[in-house]
Amino acid sequence: MTKFSKSSLAVSTMAATLCAGIFLGQAWAAQGRMTAALTFLGQAHNQLQAANANKGGHRVTALHYIDLATAQVRAGIAAGEQ
């Protein structure tokens, strides 16, 4: 491959990556509240994982519901991108 071909390939790859990033960024930005919810759910999950005691089974149940909520938010984001 010539030096020019390698340069052209690199520029094309970078341009394609940039375009894909812009498209994905717009899709995520359009659903800012949903992505914020994912962040908060992740933080809640981490806090519950770090908790010392099981609290009579309620901690495990809460983790389960957070996992379900996370799955629903992700499904909502995917549905909004269609």
Secondary structure, DSSP 8 states (H G I E B T S, - for coil): --HHHHHHHHHHHHHHHHHHHHHHHHHHHTTHHHHHHHHHHHHHHHHHHH-SS-TTTHHHHHHHHHHHHHHHHHHHHHHHT-
